[in-house]
Amino acid sequence: MTHLKQGLDAALKWFCVGLFAALVLVVVWQVFTRQVLSAPSTWSEELAKYIFIWLGLFGAALVFGERGHIAIDAVVRKLPQRWQRWNAVLGQVVIGAFAALVLVYGGWQVSELAWNQNLPGLPLNVGWLYLALPLSGALVLFYTAYHLVAVVRGVENATTDGEPDAI
C-alpha cells in the first residue's frame, strides 16, 4: 500500500505542477492580450478560473495525503496515547464520510447535472469542471484509508504529520 501511495503522490505532484504551469501560461497570455495588444482574450479568464479550481482541489488532496492539513491538536496531545489514537481514527472516519458523501457522491451528481451545459468562452461542458470534485474526493478517500490503517496499526503517530515507516 505504501508503494501505491508513493506512486500516487508523485503523479499527483506532477499533475499539480502541470496545472500550475498551465495557470501561469494562461494568465500571462491574458495579461499580454489585455495590456499589450489591447484586445483581451475571450477564453483565458474563464480557463484560468477552472484550472485554479482543479489545482485547489487536487492540491488539497495532495496535502491531505501528506498529513499537512491544518489540525489543532493542543488538547489531544495532552491525552494518553490510546485516546490520541482513537481521536485520530474518529477524525479519519469523519473525513472519509465527508469525502464519500460530499465530494464523491455530491460531486458526481453535480457533474452529471451540468454535463450538457456549455461554457460560454470555451469549447467544454461545465461537467468537466465539476468532475474535479469526485476525482479529488476519491483521492481523499484513498489517503483516509491509508492513514486510518497506519494509525490503527501504530505505524503512524496519531498527532504528527509525516510518512510512516512502512505499511
Rosetta silent file (secondary structure, phi, psi, omega in degrees, C-alpha in Angstrom):
SEQUENCE: MTHLKQGLDAALKWFCVGLFAALVLVVVWQVFTRQVLSAPSTWSEELAKYIFIWLGLFGAALVFGERGHIAIDAVVRKLPQRWQRWNAVLGQVVIGAFAALVLVYGGWQVSELAWNQNLPGLPLNVGWLYLALPLSGALVLFYTAYHLVAVVRGVENATTDGEPDAI
SCORE:     score description
SCORE:     0.000 S_00000001
   1 L     0.000  -31.618  179.250    0.000    0.000    0.000 S_00000001
   2 H   -65.581  -40.629  179.946    2.942    2.303    0.667 S_00000001
   3 H   -65.302  -39.152  176.801    4.271    1.880   -2.877 S_00000001
   4 H   -62.447  -43.580  179.307    0.850    2.689   -4.313 S_00000001
   5 H   -64.219  -43.329  179.841    0.662    5.823   -2.167 S_00000001
   6 H   -62.987  -41.065  176.413    4.162    6.922   -3.172 S_00000001
   7 H   -65.236  -41.885  178.193    3.318    6.476   -6.848 S_00000001
   8 H   -65.305  -40.934  176.961    0.047    8.322   -6.422 S_00000001
   9 H   -58.790  -47.018 -178.634    1.837   11.116   -4.539 S_00000001
  10 H   -63.145  -45.471  179.686    4.379   11.508   -7.333 S_00000001
  11 H   -63.517  -41.366 -179.281    1.717   11.507  -10.056 S_00000001
  12 H   -67.912  -37.347  176.594   -0.425   13.982   -8.123 S_00000001
  13 H   -61.792  -46.145 -179.861    2.547   16.290   -7.534 S_00000001
  14 H   -67.720  -34.848  176.376    3.340   16.348  -11.238 S_00000001
  15 H   -63.118  -43.989  178.694   -0.316   16.856  -12.104 S_00000001
  16 H   -66.387  -38.583  176.558   -0.458   19.855   -9.755 S_00000001
  17 H   -62.717  -42.656  177.824    2.794   21.224  -11.190 S_00000001
  18 H   -63.608  -42.230  177.244    1.318   20.884  -14.678 S_00000001
  19 H   -63.159  -41.552  179.738   -1.880   22.628  -13.641 S_00000001
  20 H   -65.534  -41.458  177.519    0.099   25.441  -12.037 S_00000001
  21 H   -62.488  -42.888  177.464    2.267   25.856  -15.142 S_00000001
  22 H   -62.873  -40.482  178.414   -0.853   25.944  -17.322 S_00000001
  23 H   -61.853  -44.106  178.883   -2.405   28.518  -14.986 S_00000001
  24 H   -61.995  -45.879 -179.532    0.671   30.739  -15.224 S_00000001
  25 H   -62.367  -42.908 -179.071    0.723   30.497  -19.018 S_00000001
  26 H   -65.665  -42.256 -179.827   -2.973   31.269  -19.350 S_00000001
  27 H   -68.881  -38.942  176.448   -2.784   34.267  -17.015 S_00000001
  28 H   -61.787  -41.994  177.534    0.339   35.613  -18.772 S_00000001
  29 H   -62.701  -41.882  179.768   -1.495   35.291  -22.079 S_00000001
  30 H   -61.715  -46.153  179.353   -4.497   37.078  -20.628 S_00000001
  31 H   -65.508  -42.553  179.613   -2.369   39.981  -19.341 S_00000001
  32 H   -59.823  -48.040 -178.416   -0.416   40.163  -22.598 S_00000001
  33 H   -67.394  -33.103 -179.450   -3.534   40.360  -24.765 S_00000001
  34 H   -76.251  -46.526 -173.062   -5.161   42.907  -22.493 S_00000001
  35 H   -87.503  -38.659 -175.645   -2.191   45.191  -21.859 S_00000001
  36 L   -91.670  -47.355 -176.927   -0.034   44.841  -24.968 S_00000001
  37 L   -87.269  -13.933 -176.788   -2.484   44.005  -27.729 S_00000001
  38 L    56.067   29.225  177.357   -5.404   45.987  -26.240 S_00000001
  39 L  -140.724   87.130 -173.930   -7.657   43.128  -27.294 S_00000001
  40 L   -58.301  140.843  176.616   -8.413   40.918  -24.276 S_00000001
  41 L   -66.023  138.734 -177.230   -8.594   37.201  -24.846 S_00000001
  42 L   -84.390  -18.969 -173.934  -12.160   35.929  -24.593 S_00000001
  43 L  -108.958  -19.535 -169.527  -11.340   32.487  -23.230 S_00000001
  44 H   -69.137  -37.163 -179.526   -8.335   32.902  -20.957 S_00000001
  45 H   -65.271  -42.890  179.554  -10.078   34.296  -17.880 S_00000001
  46 H   -66.419  -42.626  178.352  -12.626   31.502  -17.807 S_00000001
  47 H   -64.064  -39.577  178.810   -9.999   28.808  -18.361 S_00000001
  48 H   -61.900  -39.677  177.673   -7.831   30.294  -15.588 S_00000001
  49 H   -60.926  -44.351 -176.827  -10.756   30.078  -13.151 S_00000001
  50 H   -71.745  -39.004  176.019  -11.326   26.421  -13.914 S_00000001
  51 H   -62.886  -40.335  179.837   -7.646   25.495  -13.770 S_00000001
  52 H   -62.480  -40.709  178.376   -7.431   27.288  -10.414 S_00000001
  53 H   -64.466  -46.678  178.061  -10.366   25.267   -9.058 S_00000001
  54 H   -61.576  -42.646  179.295   -8.837   21.986  -10.209 S_00000001
  55 H   -62.584  -41.361  178.811   -5.472   22.982   -8.759 S_00000001
  56 H   -63.746  -44.366 -178.596   -7.065   23.852   -5.419 S_00000001
  57 H   -69.300  -45.470 -179.216   -8.973   20.572   -5.141 S_00000001
  58 H   -74.452  -31.745  173.560   -6.128   18.309   -6.223 S_00000001
  59 H   -65.452  -38.871  177.076   -3.598   20.298   -4.202 S_00000001
  60 H   -64.499  -39.973  177.138   -5.801   19.874   -1.132 S_00000001
  61 H   -63.791  -40.271  178.728   -5.941   16.112   -1.733 S_00000001
  62 H   -64.213  -45.141  178.738   -2.153   16.016   -2.031 S_00000001
  63 H   -63.718  -39.101  177.087   -1.673   17.970    1.197 S_00000001
  64 H   -62.916  -40.127  178.719   -4.165   15.698    2.941 S_00000001
  65 H   -63.236  -29.792  178.454   -2.212   12.688    1.741 S_00000001
  66 L   -90.154    3.218 -175.450    0.932   14.132    3.308 S_00000001
  67 L    55.335   39.163  179.822   -0.964   14.924    6.523 S_00000001
  68 L   -99.655    7.036 -179.026   -0.012   18.542    6.027 S_00000001
  69 L   -73.619  163.555 -178.197   -3.520   19.869    6.607 S_00000001
  70 L   -70.686  131.587  176.819   -4.340   22.169    9.491 S_00000001
  71 L  -144.550  126.422  176.398   -5.009   20.403   12.773 S_00000001
  72 L   -98.048  103.136 -172.495   -5.394   21.992   16.169 S_00000001
  73 L  -122.620   26.559 -179.283   -4.234   19.237   18.472 S_00000001
  74 L   -61.310  -41.330  179.775   -3.035   21.069   21.602 S_00000001
  75 L   -74.338  -41.225 -177.261   -5.641   19.334   23.772 S_00000001
  76 H   -62.649  -37.060 -179.718   -5.279   15.967   22.046 S_00000001
  77 H   -63.582  -22.050  179.948   -1.505   15.922   22.654 S_00000001
  78 H   -85.002  -10.736  179.778   -2.169   16.056   26.413 S_00000001
  79 L   -79.872  160.557  174.180   -4.304   12.905   26.272 S_00000001
  80 L   -61.952  157.195 -176.388   -2.919    9.406   26.762 S_00000001
  81 H   -54.623  -39.308 -179.060   -1.578    7.698   23.626 S_00000001
  82 H   -62.894  -42.608  179.904   -4.617    5.410   23.371 S_00000001
  83 H   -69.854  -34.285  175.715   -7.036    8.364   23.348 S_00000001
  84 H   -61.390  -41.916  179.742   -4.888   10.153   20.793 S_00000001
  85 H   -64.807  -44.001  179.077   -5.176    7.117   18.542 S_00000001
  86 H   -63.926  -37.341  176.940   -8.970    6.960   18.963 S_00000001
  87 H   -63.779  -42.820  178.307   -9.200   10.673   18.180 S_00000001
  88 H   -63.767  -41.095  178.119   -7.155   10.158   15.014 S_00000001
  89 H   -62.944  -46.012  178.359   -9.353    7.225   13.988 S_00000001
  90 H   -59.988  -43.373  178.324  -12.510    9.267   14.583 S_00000001
  91 H   -60.746  -43.176  179.254  -11.074   12.150   12.563 S_00000001
  92 H   -65.866  -37.817  179.106  -10.214    9.889    9.644 S_00000001
  93 H   -65.655  -43.165  179.151  -13.680    8.314    9.707 S_00000001
  94 H   -64.535  -44.411  178.711  -15.387   11.732    9.693 S_00000001
  95 H   -63.605  -40.901  177.853  -13.151   12.966    6.878 S_00000001
  96 H   -62.942  -40.642  178.272  -13.798    9.768    4.922 S_00000001
  97 H   -64.694  -42.649  178.146  -17.560   10.159    5.342 S_00000001
  98 H   -62.239  -46.340 -179.257  -17.368   13.777    4.184 S_00000001
  99 H   -61.800  -41.791 -178.283  -15.243   12.845    1.176 S_00000001
 100 H   -68.159  -47.128 -175.349  -17.564    9.994    0.229 S_00000001
 101 H   -77.568  -48.648 -173.006  -20.842   11.865    0.640 S_00000001
 102 H   -85.204  -53.210 -174.723  -19.998   15.410   -0.374 S_00000001
 103 H   -75.186  -52.211 -175.471  -17.051   15.165   -2.723 S_00000001
 104 H   -75.979  -59.196 -176.140  -17.590   11.831   -4.461 S_00000001
 105 H   -68.109  -52.592 -179.398  -21.365   11.370   -4.379 S_00000001
 106 H   -64.042  -40.610  178.763  -22.375   15.033   -4.420 S_00000001
 107 H   -64.263  -38.217  178.214  -19.671   15.942   -6.915 S_00000001
 108 H   -66.299  -42.501  178.981  -20.753   13.155   -9.250 S_00000001
 109 H   -60.850  -45.768  179.698  -24.395   14.269   -9.025 S_00000001
 110 H   -65.369  -40.065  179.354  -23.493   17.890   -9.805 S_00000001
 111 H   -63.138  -41.903  177.315  -21.221   16.824  -12.633 S_00000001
 112 H   -64.062  -41.264  179.717  -23.999   14.762  -14.196 S_00000001
 113 H   -63.562  -34.687 -174.827  -26.474   17.635  -13.876 S_00000001
 114 L   -97.959    5.648 -172.884  -24.101   20.079  -15.540 S_00000001
 115 L   -63.018  -33.706 -176.984  -22.707   17.730  -18.163 S_00000001
 116 L   -94.092    3.976  177.477  -24.787   19.133  -21.020 S_00000001
 117 L   -86.723  134.094 -179.131  -24.274   22.792  -20.128 S_00000001
 118 E   -92.250  146.656  173.463  -21.798   24.598  -22.351 S_00000001
 119 L   -81.276  135.706 -175.885  -19.189   27.038  -21.138 S_00000001
 120 L   -64.135  -36.241 -174.886  -19.650   30.416  -22.824 S_00000001
 121 L  -105.598   -0.816 -176.484  -15.972   31.056  -23.618 S_00000001
 122 L  -132.712  152.764  177.821  -14.620   27.540  -24.019 S_00000001
 123 L   -84.485   46.998  179.860  -15.492   24.503  -26.139 S_00000001
 124 L  -128.563  162.998  174.125  -16.072   22.414  -22.997 S_00000001
 125 E   -92.309  153.902  178.716  -19.022   21.338  -20.899 S_00000001
 126 H   -64.566  -27.128  179.768  -19.485   22.569  -17.330 S_00000001
 127 H   -56.754  -31.348  178.140  -19.499   18.941  -16.203 S_00000001
 128 H   -64.085  -36.013  177.958  -15.742   18.795  -16.732 S_00000001
 129 H   -63.399  -47.947 -176.381  -15.288   21.493  -14.098 S_00000001
 130 H   -73.555  -15.409  178.329  -17.364   19.615  -11.540 S_00000001
 131 L   -64.905  -19.553  176.830  -15.625   16.328  -12.309 S_00000001
 132 H   -64.008  -29.720 -179.500  -12.750   17.584  -10.142 S_00000001
 133 H   -64.429  -56.405 -179.942  -14.947   17.068   -7.062 S_00000001
 134 H   -67.519  -31.799  178.733  -15.455   13.282   -7.269 S_00000001
 135 H   -66.731  -47.078  178.129  -11.909   12.717   -8.529 S_00000001
 136 H   -68.327  -32.690  175.855  -10.306   14.647   -5.677 S_00000001
 137 H   -63.488  -39.011  177.427  -12.780   13.021   -3.288 S_00000001
 138 H   -64.787  -37.926  176.609  -11.646    9.580   -4.401 S_00000001
 139 H   -65.130  -42.987  178.216   -8.050   10.599   -3.708 S_00000001
 140 H   -62.871  -39.134  176.811   -9.005   11.857   -0.247 S_00000001
 141 H   -62.010  -42.742  177.255  -10.794    8.554    0.396 S_00000001
 142 H   -61.318  -48.308 -179.777   -7.682    6.609   -0.552 S_00000001
 143 H   -64.360  -35.338  176.911   -5.489    8.753    1.679 S_00000001
 144 H   -61.916  -47.553  179.164   -8.032    8.458    4.502 S_00000001
 145 H   -62.535  -41.287  179.767   -7.937    4.665    4.308 S_00000001
 146 H   -60.137  -51.173 -178.243   -4.147    4.710    4.142 S_00000001
 147 H   -70.084  -32.992  177.549   -3.739    6.903    7.226 S_00000001
 148 H   -62.578  -46.617  177.955   -6.502    5.075    9.099 S_00000001
 149 H   -62.938  -41.699 -178.300   -4.720    1.757    8.646 S_00000001
 150 H   -65.322  -40.101  179.967   -1.380    3.339    9.594 S_00000001
 151 H   -70.527  -43.346 -179.335   -2.739    4.883   12.794 S_00000001
 152 H   -63.400  -40.182  179.684   -4.598    1.732   13.855 S_00000001
 153 H   -75.971  -10.580  179.852   -1.510   -0.402   13.278 S_00000001
 154 L    80.948   11.929  179.355    0.607    2.080   15.228 S_00000001
 155 L   -79.411  -30.014 -177.926    2.918    2.717   12.292 S_00000001
 156 L  -116.286  134.548  178.818    1.925    6.373   12.086 S_00000001
 157 L   -66.741  141.545 -174.980    1.763    8.714   15.076 S_00000001
 158 L   -71.948  -23.004 -173.581   -1.771    9.897   15.765 S_00000001
 159 L  -116.064   -2.969 -178.742   -0.873   13.569   16.255 S_00000001
 160 L  -115.104  156.332  175.274    2.021   14.299   13.924 S_00000001
 161 L   -87.302  177.214  179.510    2.263   14.650   10.220 S_00000001
 162 L   116.302  173.849 -175.621    4.733   12.786    8.101 S_00000001
 163 L   -95.778  141.266  174.165    5.107    9.456    6.460 S_00000001
 164 L   -73.388  165.935  179.799    5.075    6.129    8.304 S_00000001
 165 L   -66.610  -51.120  179.081    8.000    3.757    8.014 S_00000001
 166 L  -167.833  146.735  175.250    6.089    1.010    6.179 S_00000001
 167 L  -122.925    0.000    0.000    2.636   -0.454    5.908 S_00000001
